[in-house]
Amino acid sequence: MVKADFVTGLAFLALGIAALIESLRMPRFETLAINPYTVPGIVPGLLGVVIAALGAMLALRAARSGGWRVAPALARLATLHRSEGAQRLALALALTFGYAAGLLGRLPFWLASALFVFAFIALFEWRAHIEAKARWRALAFAAGEAAVASAAVTLVFRYLFLVNLP
């Protein structure tokens, strides 16, 4: 487990640093003379710092226990793709990258977000063995959830956080 903790800690460290860097690139609205503690990038920046710090602590703790010796664990990666957890992770990554690289900027933000949330819920809740009526109910729930989530995120970011959405 220490090897997994070491690699996971490094991944969270990198994610936190990336979040901090991107939050610093967000608009600060100096021309509007607003309070600097209300700029859109402050929460993602603070979360990035926390994620990076916790990732570093996890990696350091695992390194002290020998987690930095990951070569034997890498040999097991050849069979990792067969596990259900790895397949679900791959699906989540594919949906997320498809949303970020394929939908955002090409469709209105609200529509891209609704499609993403719908696809995510529908694919992860799909059960082949249930009857058609229950399957349609699950798809209707996914569509309703997507509409509510997309509207809420769009309205909050546009009117509360004053972020220009793509």
Residue, then its C-alpha position, 0 to 999 in steps of 0.5 A: m500500500v505504501k507504493a500506491d500511497f507514494v504514487t498517489g501523493l505525487a499525483f495529488l501534489a502535481l494536481g494541486i500545483a496545477a490548480l494553483i497555477e491555473s487559479l493565478r491565471m484567472p481574472r482578478f477584476e482590478t479595474l472594478a476595484i473589488n475586494p481582493y478576497t472575492v476574486p474568482g481564483i481564490v477558492p481554487g487557489l486555496l484548494g490547490v494549496v491544500i491538495a498539494a500540501l496533503g499530497a506532499m505529506l502522503a508521498l513523504r510518509a509513504a517514502r519513509s516506509g519505502g514507497w519510493r521503490v515502485a519498480p516491482a509494483l509497475a510490473r503488475l500494471a499489465t494486469l491492472h486494466r482488467s479490474e472493474g475499478a480501472q475500467r471505471l477510472a478509464l471511463a471517468l477520465a475519457l468522459t472528463f477529457g471529452y468534456a474538456a477537450g471536445l465539448l467546452g468551447r464548441l458548445p454553450f457552457w450550459l449545454a456542454s455541462a448538461l451533456f457531460v453530467f447526463a453521460f456520466i450519470a447514465l453510463f455509471e448507473w447503467r444496469a443491463h439486467i434491469e427491465a426497460k421501464a426502470r432503465w428509462r426511469a434512470l435515464a429520465f433521472a439522469a436528464g433531470e439531474a443534468a439540467v439542474a446541475s448545469a443550470a446551477v453551475t452556470l448561474v452561480f459562476r456567471y452571476l455570483f462568481l462573475v466568471n465569464l464562461p466559455 
